[in-house]
Amino acid sequence: MGEPETRDKATIALLAGPDVTASTLFGMYDIFGSAGRDWELLMHGRPGESLLEPVIVSRDGRGFRTANGAWIAPDMALAECPAPLAACVPDLMIAPGASLASYAPEMAWLQDCQAAGALMAAACTGALLFAEAGLLDDQDATTHWAYCEALAQRFPRVRVHAHRSLVVSGEAQRLIMAGGGTTWQDLALFLVARLVGVDEAMHLARLNLIDWHNEGQQPYAALSSSRQVEDACIARCQLWVAEHYDTHSPVAGMVAVSGLTERSFKRRFKAATGMTPMDYVHTLRLEEAKQVLESGDAPIDEVAEEVGYADPSFFRRLFGRRVGLTPSQYRRRFRSMRLRLQ
């Protein structure tokens, strides 16, 4: 990572717009504000000096209510913000295909920050604003797993890494993006390490019980896409296979339901869903396998057979490749969570 890029009281600007989620915005604010301060309080009984200065900035600096109902009182307007050492975009509560044209002033500000040499950080769907602003052209990137496909389709020049929870790219490694959910914590720790030092980042990880997302986003992602409805014939086949994915020849069954030739059916299915029929069956089977692993203690071989795989070894390999964990590892991680939530 190299030497920390420190200044006296380095400013980290957190961009707040009407679609921002308060938990990520204030969570990042707290992590940055506690650097240098809170560990000293715990170890020596008195707070240390904060080494970073987080500020919340918005288009006009006026208070507003976010999409999830929280009240935000920005510290200043974009035009009033001194050149920050880092500019951060928390996640946005938007649909994957939503237009960001209304964010033109914010995008212009982000472009100015990048041109001035600031570190540019985005949590979760904040990367979509980076892409819309042209900051990610020909760069590696990530975002929430449910938005990666939309990011890749809408911005074909962006190299999207759907499985990674943190991506660092760009000139001098100044573009930093986290994936979905709580991976903003990885992003915040990375920035603290970059701006203050690794030791302080480790202090904050221990203080806040933050566990780095080493496994990335893949184990958390839903493998199957929503059922499409544009092609009525293929939609009918999807409904059928949702109930019969565990049969011996589900693709042949869909062909029969469609009334098409096998070649025509496969071509039409791929055009409608973006997947081959067999890939679609695999996603349904693996999603069901995840549910079975979370909710019961059946042996892995039985789980494989229950969802339609006669060869348990093939099931294990496919599950590991698609999910990023072995079936046993997945059960250990998510079965215990489900039990604690019941």
N, C-alpha and C positions, 0 to 999 in steps of 0.2 A: 504493500500500500504506500510505502514511502513516508517521508516526514510529514507531520500534520501541517495543514495550511492555516496557521494561526495568525490572527491579528488581535489587538486589544478589543475585547468585547465584540466579537464578530457577529454581524447581523445576519440572521436567517429569516427571510421573509416568507410567510405562509400565506398563500393566495386563497382568499375566501370568496366564493361566489354563491349564488342562490341554490345551487345544486350540491354544495359541499355537505359532507356528513360530519357532525360535530364531534363524534368519538375520535375519528382520525385526526381532525384538526387540533383538538385540545390535547389529545394524547401525544402528538408530536411536539406541541408547544411545551407540555410538561417535561418530556424527555430532554429537549434542548435546554430549557431553563434550569434543569437540575444539574447539568454538567458543571462540575467543580464545586457545587454547593451542598448537595444532599449527602454524599458519602462522608464529607467532613463532619456533618451534623451527627451522623450515626456513630462515627468512630471517635470523635473528639468532643461531642456535646455542643458544638457551635457550628453554624453554617459557614461554608467557605464562600468565596466570591464566585458568582456565576461567570462562566467563561464564554458563554454564548448568549446572545440577545435575540430571542425570537420575537417577531412582530407579526401581527395579523394585518394584512393589507387587503383592500377591496377596491373596486372601481371608483367609488366616490367617498369611501371612509364612513358612510352612514351605517347605523345598526340595521340589521335585517333578521328575518326568521328563515331558517334553512328549510330544505325539503322535508326533513324529519322533525320539524317543529321547534328546534332549539334556537335560542336567541344569540346572535353573534354581534359583538360590539368591536369592530375593527379598530386598530390603533391609528391607522392613517389611510389616506387614499393612495392609489398607485403613484400619482404625480408627486406626492409628498415623501415617498419612501427613498431614503438614501440608497446608493448602489449597494445591494446586499452581497455578502460573500457567497450566499447560497439562496436560491429561490425554489420553494417547494410547492407542489400542487397536491393537496390531499385528494382523496377519492371523491368522485362525483356520482350522485344518485341519478343516473340517466340510463335510458334503454341502450342496448348495444348499437343500434343503428341511428341514434338520435343526432340531430344536427347541432353543431356547436358554433354556428354562424353568429349567434348573439354574443359570443365571447370575444369579439374582435378587439376591444380595448385590452383585455387581459392577454390575448395572444401577442399583440404588439409589445406589451410590457415584457413578456417572456422573451421575445426576440431581442429586445434591448438588453435584458439581463445576460442572455447568452453572449451577445456581441461584446459586452463589457467584461467577459471572462468569469462570470459567476458559475458556481456549481449548480446544475439543474437537476432537481430531484422530483420524481412523481410517484405517488402511492396509488396502487390499484388502477382505477379508471382515469386517474389524472394523466396517464400516458396518452390517452386519446386527445387531450388538449395539446400536448406536445406534438403529436402527429399532425393535428389540424393546423398548428402553427408552423409546420415544416421543419421542426427541429430533429425529426427522426429519419429523414430521407437518407437511405443507404446506411442506416445504423441498426445495430442489434437492439432489441427492446422486449419488454414483457408488460403484461397487465393482468387483470383478474382473468382466471382461466375461462370464465364464461364470455369474455369479451375478446379473446385472442383471435378467434375466427373473423369477427367483424373488423378488427384492427387490420388483419392481414388482407382482407378483401377490399377494404376501403382505401388502404394505403399500401399498394403493392411494392413500393420501394423500401418499406420497413421490413427488416428481418425479425420476425416475431418468434420468440422462444416461449411457447406456452407452458412448458413444464418447469421453468426456472422461477424461483421466488425472488431473485435479485439479479439484475443485469446492469453492468457498468460498461459504457461504451462512449464513443465520441472522441473528439480531439482532447488530448490530455486526460481522457477518462472522466470528463466532466458531465456526462449524462448518466444519471443513476435512477433506475426504476425498480419498484417492488411489485410483486404480484398481488393477489387478492387478499382480502380479510386482514388478519393481524400481521401479515408480512411487512406492514408499515413499520413495525418494531425493528425488523432487520435493517430497513432503510435508515431509520433514525440512529441506530447504533453505528451503522457504517459511516454516516455523516459525522457523528461525534468522533469516531476513530480518525476520520480524515482531517477534521478541523481542530481537534484537541489532542487526541492520542489514543492508542489502543488501550492503555491501562484505564483511562477514564471510561471508555466504552465498556470495558469489562466490569468496572465498578457499577455502572448503571444496569448492566445485565443482571448482576447479582442482586442489586438493590430491588429491582422490579421483577425478579424471577422470570426473565425473558429467556426462552429457549429458541435458539436459532433454527430456522426451518430448513434443516439440512436435506430433507427429502424432497424439497421443492413443492410445487402445487399439485403434481400429478396424482398423489393418493386421494386428494380432496375433490378432484374434478369429477363431474358427472360425465360418463363416457358417451351417452346417447343424446342426440339432438332432439329438439321438439319435433313432433310429427308434423310434416308439411300437409297442406290442405289444397294446394293449387291443382294438383293432378288427382282427380277423384279416384281413378283406378288404382294408383299407387297408394293413396290414403287408405283405401279399402284393404289392400294387401298388408299395410302396416298394422291396421287394426287386427287382422287375422293373425299375423305373426306375433303380436304382443301376447296372444293367448296360446300360441303353439311353438314358441321358439325352442322348447325342449324336445321337440320331436326329432326323429332320425334325419329327415330331409326337409327342413323348413323352407329352403329356397324353392324346391320343387313344388311344395304346397302353395307358395305364393304365386308361382307361375300358373298353377291350376286355377287359383282364385281369380287371377287377372284375365284369363281367357286369351292371353297373348302367346306367341311363340316364345321359347326360352330366350332367344337372342334379342327379340324386340323388348321383352320384359326387362332384361338386365340393362339394356341401353336406356330404357325409359326410367327405370328405378334410379340409376346413377344420375341422370339428368335432373330428377326431381329432388333427390336427397343429398347428392354429392358423395354418396357412398355406394360401394357394390352391395348387392343383397346379402352376401355372406358376411361382409364387414358389419353390416347393420345387425345381423343376427348375433354376431359376437358381442356387440355393444349391449344388446338386450340381455344376453346371457351373463355377461360379466357384471352388469349393474345388479341383476338378481343375485348373483353370487356374493356380491358385496353385502347386500341386505341379509342374506343367509348367514354369512360369516359374522356380521355384527350382532345378530339376534339369537344365535344358537351355538351349540358345541359339537355339531355333527362333524365327523372326520372329513378331512379335505377330499378324500376320494368320493365320499357320499355327496358332498356339495357339488363336485364336478358332474357326477351322474345326474343329480337333481336338476341341474340347469341345462343338461343336454350333451355333456361330453363323455364319451365312452372311454377315452384315454386320459386318465388323471395327469399323466406327465405332460401331455400337450396342454391341458388346462392350466397347470402350474406355470409353464413357460409363457403362455399367452397372457395370463393374469399379471405375471411379473413385468412383461414387456409393456402392457397397456396401462397398468396401475402404478408401477414403480415400486411396489412392494410385493413380496411373496404372499400367498394367501394366509399363511401363518402370521407373518408380520402384520398384515392388515388387520387380522382378527385381534391380535394383541393390542394394537393401537386404538381401534374403534369399538371393539366389544366392551372394553373396560369403560370407555366414555359413555356408551349407551347405558350400561348398568348403573353408573353413577347418576344419570339423568332420569332414571325411572323412579 
